[in-house]
Amino acid sequence: MHLSLVDIATATHPEPRGKGKTL
């Protein structure tokens, strides 16, 4: 599993709205 920009964003500021989901 590669880290995508979305994964990095969720890692920096984890929000309860679609974790590990693509925009």
C-alpha positions as a Markdown table, in Angstrom:
| # | Residue | x | y | z |
|---|---|---|---|---|
| 1 | Met | 0.0 | 0.0 | 0.0 |
| 2 | His | 1.5 | 3.2 | -1.1 |
| 3 | Leu | 0.9 | 6.5 | 0.6 |
| 4 | Ser | -1.2 | 8.9 | -1.4 |
| 5 | Leu | -1.6 | 12.7 | -0.9 |
| 6 | Val | -4.9 | 11.9 | 0.7 |
| 7 | Asp | -3.3 | 9.5 | 3.1 |
| 8 | Ile | -0.7 | 12.1 | 4.1 |
| 9 | Ala | -3.4 | 14.7 | 4.6 |
| 10 | Thr | -5.4 | 12.4 | 6.8 |
| 11 | Ala | -2.2 | 11.5 | 8.7 |
| 12 | Thr | -1.4 | 15.1 | 9.4 |
| 13 | His | -4.9 | 16.1 | 10.4 |
| 14 | Pro | -7.1 | 13.1 | 11.1 |
| 15 | Glu | -10.7 | 14.0 | 10.6 |
| 16 | Pro | -13.8 | 11.9 | 11.2 |
| 17 | Arg | -14.9 | 12.3 | 7.6 |
| 18 | Gly | -13.9 | 9.4 | 5.3 |
| 19 | Lys | -10.6 | 8.1 | 6.6 |
| 20 | Gly | -8.4 | 6.4 | 3.9 |
| 21 | Lys | -10.9 | 7.4 | 1.3 |
| 22 | Thr | -10.1 | 9.2 | -2.0 |
| 23 | Leu | -11.6 | 12.6 | -2.7 |
